[in-house]
Amino acid sequence: MNHLTATPRHTTDSMSNLAADKGSFRDPLSRVFVTGDDVIRGFSAMGKSDIDAVWSKKFISDALASGELIASEFVDSASVGLDSEWVAAMRHPRLPFVSYPYEWSFNMLKDAALTQLRLTRAALADGVGVKDATPYNVQFVGSRPVFIDAGSFEVRKATDPWYGYKQFCEMFLYPLMLQSYLGVQFQPFMRGAVNGVSPDTMRKLLPMKLLRPRKGRLIHVVLHAAAQNKFADTKVDVKKQSAKAGMSAAVLDATLRKLEKLVGELSLHDKESTWSEYSERAHYVESSLDEKERFVRDAVASSHRHQVWDIGCNDGRFSRIASAHSDHVVAMDADPLVVDRLYQSLRNEKNTSILPLYVDLSDSGGGIGWRGIERPGIFDRGKPDVVLFLAVIHHVAITFNIPVAAQLDLLRNLTPEIVIEFPHADDPMVKRLLLNKRDGIHSDFNLAEFERLLGERFDVRSKMLLSSGTRTIFHATRKS
Amino acid sequence: MFSYLDAGTGSMIVTAIAGGVAGIGVAAKMGLQRFKSKFTGKGGQEPDAGESSDGDSSSHD
């Protein structure tokens, strides 16, 4: 289980000349290293014997050809600088941006789950086991899920169990059930616990429903939790037990097939959300929107960009404009339903350059997992050339009480260039946000103060008052 | 050779049950082994002297 960081996070690994990825350590048989633009996966002697045995299999060539498995090229481990502990190595392409399941929308996690199940089934048919089942092994290139852990495959005996089942439940199935059956967002659970939702927790969260039984609950949740509790103290050799009981690839294939069906039937029950129905756009006259589009296009198109972030992307209108002038766009929004709709639209287009993510700016940035660095925070995973910050600042300032200066500090640390929209104090949306706030508490939320704070940190290249008369948009570069 | 994740007896029985008709016999046999182990002290294992196998699924993965 590991990831390929988009931005090198170099650590000195005492066993290697290269920088080991901080999220790559749970599986002792392989490890990911980053060096410049290369991502190298090293295999231990035990890992090499697995990869040698499985790499010629048909499911591997099929998955490589379809792009479902990340492109992989064998390289000489010593010549790429790996320590002698790593006796084989592969080179992978660098991902544009690494994202985590707690930043995905429902259908992103669902597609990642189906990718995991499809690969596990295909491997099984070729006599190969997939040793784990974690969404951290899947990444999105735009809207396309890609399985990135070439170290997940191992030789299996015909009677071996599926080691990843419990993990699949904890990290794919239960989060999807939470959303689908209870309408509860899974993202806070996944961010709160890097290992996901345990069977016991899920059993307590998901009550029985007589009129509309929840598919999969009885076996994967209730029975699973009971079996976990019942057998927690057993001292048994699982492999021998499995073999004696007659476990087979056919049994596991039936299990995987049923899980595919179950996951495939889980749906978001797309309902109205804050921003999906009530659009910020309601406040624009059409001419304002056109002006804004032109302004953003001119700002982004002034040179070719490697990576653009669109914070508060809504339906992705401006992400698409930025995408025409950049290699990759990371489109973020604080409404997971909005993100899901954008994802589905990008998926339908087979878009691989815009990555939609659920990010709540008021609660972002921390790393999770081992020592808080196993899965780094979002601001440590990319270096955007430009950040679009359109119609966001008033929500964060007024609703979440995060000062305008603090938001501009974040932007200054994050990027050399911004396109930022500031709604004035008399903007209808600002008035609405202030409606139930104490009078005067946000009296510093005004254009003059904003321009003063902006000017301390950025040089304004251009600005325009939108024809609505209540919003000004700025293109600014960081002061050197 | 074990994988780095612990499949765990409980999860493994459920995997078989989840396979429906194909797996129910396997699950039943595993359950039976568990039942027998209560009387014999052996849970489907044939341990070498001094070997302690680890089937605690709740603590390692």
Interface residues (C-beta under 8 A of the other chain):
Chain A: R26 D27 P28 L29 M46 G129 K131 D132 E154 P161 W162 Y163 G164 Y165 K166 Q167 C169 N195 I219 H220 L223 H224 A226 A227 Q228 N229 K230 F231 A232 D233 T234 K235 V236 D237 V238 K239 K240 Q241 S242 K244 A245 G246 M247 S248 A250 V251 L252 D253 A254 T255 K258 L259
Chain B: M1 F2 S3 Y4 L5 D6 A7 G8 T9 G10 S11 M12 I13 V14 T15 A16 I17 A18 G19 G20 V21 A22 G23 G25 V26 A27 K29 M30 Q33 R34 S37 G43 G44 Q45 E46 P47 S52 S53 D54 G55 D56 S57 S58 D61
